[in-house]
């Protein structure tokens, strides 16, 4: 065999072995040091430069075999400076603050993802739901919480019928930026940059497809900042605090039907956002979590405790609720929350409410600290518990009150399930939403007094 060939084989094998050693050492060093992405990339770039400048053939070829180098540089992270967040600082150290948003190659990510899910050749127009929310990388009550808050954006294809799973792999993270910078423009600058990148044409399986953002999903705080609406969600607000209509909060109580509100609906004037983005609801918070279902369950249990005063304890209520979920798959999600004495302060009866008359109403109760998933299953348990109440068999006014509370919880659960069902028909959803919303509006004035309004 030619000596040149032997030398080449030896160099190739030596560079592969050296790459494994270098990968192991770098990986170990990075694990021991809390570097951010920029520092990690910089460190690996220094190693790369040293190997190239050494002009040693084995070291240069080693770069082609280094797995950790390929891992960090195969996805080029794009930086988009947010010009609206540029602030002048007097201190030289703070004069060059990085206000950039970090974005992956969105087009490449969409193509790779669509190839993996075996996209049908019949789907030419791909519609995307864009998610935006804040998260904290540290204690949300800590001293430096503002610097630890980040705005996260992700997308999901919403018109591919085979994607009926809520698995995280179907939600593609594409961007992160510090919240203090993204909020300066009310998220509009970062949203415009992302949407312009998503609205494009891509080729998947040799077929050209059109991708467009068709839905924007956020929480109420984010929506209100995007559409420049005052951050007040109360019904006693005198300003225009609804992003979907022109009715100020203080007048909400006068509009109890969808048909009453329809003439007052408005559209937004942000050209790069999908039409009707301002009337998309935040179902997680409006219905679950700290929303209607949480509130109605709290009110129902407290009212039931008042009606059954002396005949049942809060601990018996807790055990009964757990029993309702014992046979279900969601028992563990609630069991860790409903600990002993959980209802001791939440179901306490104030002296002025010890005697409740036939026409009595209840004040706004304390809500429970539950996640959306926990609240959903907690609501099911409360509904089943109330349906088994002995009061339902009586003809007194207390039976009517329990039935009204059951209607509230049942209607809210129907709305919640409607927002979570991927396969629900649109026409059926419209009819179901209208019917259950009207049931809720009928019961609200009867159960709650004028002080508490939606």
N, C-alpha and C positions, 0 to 999 in steps of 0.2 A: 504493500500500500504506500502511496506517496506520502512523504513526511509532511508536506503542506496540509494534506487532508487530515492526518493524525493530529497535527497542531490545532487545526480548526475544531475538530471534535473535542479535543481536550479543553480548549478555550470556552466552547459552548457549554460543556458539562460543568466546568468550573464556575462560569457565570450563573448558571442555574442554582448551584449549591450555595454560592455567595448570596444570591437573591433571597433564598430561604432564610439564611442567617440574618441578613439585614432586615427583612420583614419582621422576624421574631424580635429583634432588638428594638426596632422602632415601635412596634406594637406594645411591647413591655414598657418602654419609656413614656408613651402617650397615655397609657393606663395609669401610670404613677403621677402624672401631672394633669391638672384640670385645665387643659387648653380649650379655647373656643375654636370654631371652624377656621377662622382666619389665621390663628396661631398655628394650628395643625398644618394647614396648607403651606404656610410660610416655612415651617420646619422641614417638611418634606421637600419643598422647593430648594432649600439650602443644601440638603443631601444630594439632590439631583445636580445642582450646579457644581458641587465639589467633585462629583464623579466625572462630569463632562470636562471640567477644567484640568483634571488630573491627566487626561489624554491616555489613560491606561485602558487598553482594549477590553480587558475583563470587566472593569468597573463600568465602562460605557454600555457594554452588552448586558450587564446585570440589570440596568434600568428597564430593559424590555421584559424581564421576568419578575420584577417586583410587583406582587399582588396588591400590596397596600398602596402603592403609588397609583396603580390603575383604579383602585377603589375611590381615591380622593379626586382624581382628575377626569374620570370618565364622564361625570356629570358636571358640566360647567355651570356654575351658579352665576346668574346675571344680577348685576346691581343696578337698581333704578333710583337715583337720588330724588327725594321728595322735596322739590323746590319750595313748596309752601311751608315746610318745616324749618327752613333755614332761619336761624335767629342770630342776631349779633351779640356776641359776648365780649365783655371788657377784659376778662382774663385770657391771656394768650393760650393757656392750656385748653380752654374750652372753645376756642375760636374755630376749630376744625372738627366739629362733632359729626360723626357719620350718621346721617339721617336716611340712609338708603334702605330700600326694600330689597330683600333677597329672593330671587325668582329662579326656579329651575327652567329647563328647556321644555315649555309646555307642549309645543307641537310634537316633539319627540316622545314625550311621555304619553300623549294621547294615542299616537300610532302604535307604540309598543304595547300599551294596555289593550287596545282594540284587537290586536293580533292574537293576544292570549285568550280572549273570550269567544273566539270564533264568530266574529260579527257576520250577520247575514248580508248577502249581496244586495238584498232588496232595500236595505236602509241606506238612503243617500243623504238625507238631511238629519244630522245628529243634533239633538237639543241638550243643552247643558244646564244643570242647576249649580249656581255658584254660592258657596257657603262662606260667610265671614263672621268671625267671632273673636273675642279676646280671651287669653288665658294667662295665668300667672305662673311663673317659674319658681316662685318662692311663697312665703307666707303672705296671704292676701291682706293681712292686718299689720304687716311689718313696716319698719321705718322707710324702707326703700322700695315699697311696692310699686310705685309709679315707674321706676326704671326696670322693674322685673315683669311688667305687663307687655305682652306681645299680641299683635293682631295676626291671626292665622287665616289663610284662605285655602279652600279646597273646592274641587269640582266633582260632579257626578253626572253621568249620562242618564237622562230621565225618560227617554223614549225608546229604550231597548228593553223589550218585554221580558227577555230572559234574565235580566238583572232584577230579581225580586228579593234578593238577600240584603240585609243591613250590615253585612260584614264590612269591616273597615277597609278591606282591599278595594272595595268599589268607590271609596271616597278618596280622591287623589289630592294629597297636599301639594301645593304649588308655590306658596309664598309665605314669608314671615317678615314682620317689621315691628319695631318698638311702637307700642300704642301711643306714646306721647307725641310721636311724629305723624302717625297715620290719622290721628284725630284732629290735627290742626286744620285740615281741609274737610273735616267731616267724612273721612274715608273716601272722598270722591276722587282724589288724585290717584291713589293706589288702585281703586276699582276701575278707573278708566284705562290705566295701563294694562291691567290683567285682562279686562274684557276685550280690548283691542287685539291682544295676543291670541285669545281663544277664538274670536270670530275670524275664522280663516278657512282655507280649503286644504284638506289632507288626502293622501292616497293610501288606502288600506286595501290589501288584496287586489292590487291593480285597478281599483275603482276610486275615482275622485269623489270625495264626500265633503259636504258643507257643514261646518260646525258653528253653532251660534249659542250665545247665552240667552236662555229663554226664561230663567227664573232666578231671582236673587233671594237668598234665605239668610236671615239674621235675627238677632233678638230685638226687642222693642227699643232698647237704648241705642243700639246701632242704627236701626231704621230711622229713629227720630233725628239723630245727628246727620244722617245722609240727606234727609229731606228738610233740614233746618226747622224742625218743630221743637217747641219748648219741652224740656224733659220733665214733664208733669203729667202723671197718669191718673190723677184723681178727678172725681166727678164734680168737685167744687172749684175747679180752675176756671177763672173768668177769661183766660186767653184761649186762643185757638190751639188746642193741644191734641188734635187728632190728625194723623198724617193721611187718612183716607177720605175724610169729609170736612165740611166747612162748619160743623156744629161745635161750639165751645163746650168744654166739659160741664159747665154749670147747667147746660140745657139737655144733657144726655138723657136725663130721667124722663123727658117728654117724648122721646122717640123709642117706642117699644116694639116696632115691627120693621122687618127688612124693607118693606114697601115705603115706610116713612123716611128711611135714611137714603134710599136710592137717589132721589132728586138732588141730594146734597153731596153726592160723591164727587171727588175731584181727581184729576190726573196730575202727574208730576211734569216738570219741564227740564229734566236732566236727559239730554239726548242719547247718551251712551247706555242708559239703563233700559231693561225691557219694559214694555208698556204694562201699566197696572202694578208695577213693583211696590208702590206705596200702599196698596190695599192687601198685600200678602200678610197674613197674620203670623204671629209668633206662637204657634200652638203649644210649644213646650211650656212657656210661661203663662200664656193666657188661660189654658185649660188645665195643665198639670202643675207640677212643682209648686210655685207660690200663686197659682191661678185659681180659677173657679172651683175645680174639683176639690182642691185642698180646702178652700174656704167653706164650701158646702158640706163637706164631711165633718169639718170642725164644728160648724153650726148645728148639724144634725145630731152629732153625739152630745153636744152640750144641751141642746133642747131635750133630747131623750133623757139625759141625766136629770134635768129639771122636772120633767113629767113623771119620772119614776123615782122621785126623791124618797129616800128611806127604804126602797125596795131593791136597789142594786148599787153596788160600789163601783168605783172607777177601775179597780183591779179585776172585777168580774167582767167588765166590758172589755178590758185588754185581753183577757184569756179567751173570751168568746170570739174576738176578732182573729186571734191566732188560730183558733180551732177552725174557722172558716177557710183558712188557707193551708191547713196542715196537709191535705191530700194533694195540693197543687204543686207545680214546679217552682212556684215563686215564694214558698214558705220562708226559705232562708233569707231572701231579700228583705222581708218584713220583720222576721224574728230578731235580727240584730238591732233593729230600731225600737221595737215595742218592748223595752226592758221594764222591769218592775217599777211601779210608781210613775210610769211615763205620763199618765193622764192626771196625776194628783193635782198639778197646778192648772192644767188646761181645762179641766172640767169642774173647777171649783165654782160654786154658786155664790155670787155677790148677794148681800143682804137684801138689796132692793129688788132682786129677781127671785127671791124665795117663793113668793106667791105670784103665780102667773095667771092672769084672767083669761077669759075665753077670747077676748080681742087683743090679748097681749102680743107684743112683737119682741124679737130678740135683737140685741146690739151686735155689732161686728165682733166675732170671736177671734181668739188667737189661732193662728194657723200652725200647722206642723212643719218642721224642717225635714223635708223629704225630697229626694231626687224625683225626676219625672217618672221613671220606671217604678219606683217605690210608691209614688202617689197613685199611679194607675191601679196597682194591685191592692193598695190600701183602700181605694174607693170601692173596688169590687167586694172586699171583705165587709166594709161598712154597709153597702147596699144589701148584701145577703143577711147580715145581722139584723138590720131594721125590718126586713121582710118577715122575719120570724118573731117579731115583737108581739106580745100578748095584747098590746093596745090596739092593734089592727082589727081585732074581733069585737071591740066595743063600739058603741054608737055615740060616744062623747066627742067633744071638740078636739080632744087630744089625739084621737084616731085620725081625724082630718089633718092635723098638723104633721103627724108622722108620714101620712100619704103624700103631702106636699113636699116634704123633705126627700122622700124616696124618688119622687118625680124629678126633682132638681138633680140629684146624684145620677139617676138613670139617664137623663137627657144629656148630661155632661159627659158621661162615659160613652154614650153613643157618638158624640162629637169627637171625642178623643180617638176612639177606634176608627172613625171615618178618616181621620188625618193620618193614621198609621197603616191603613190597608192599601197595599200596592195594587191590588186587583179590583178595587171598587170602580163601578161604572160611574162616569161623570154625571149623567142624568139622575141616577139613583142618589148620588152624593148630594146634589143640589136639593132634591126633595127631602132627603133625610136631614140635612143641615137646617133647612127652613123650618121643618116640623119641630125639631128638638129645640131650636133657638126660641121659637114662639112659646113652647112649653115653659122654658126657663123664665122668659119675660112675664108670663102670666103669674108664676109663683112668687117671683121676687117681691113685688109690692105687697103681697099678702103676708109673707113671712118676715121680711125685714121692714123696719120703719123708714121714714123719710130721710133720716140722717145717713143711713147706709145706702148708697146707690152705686151702680157699676160705673 
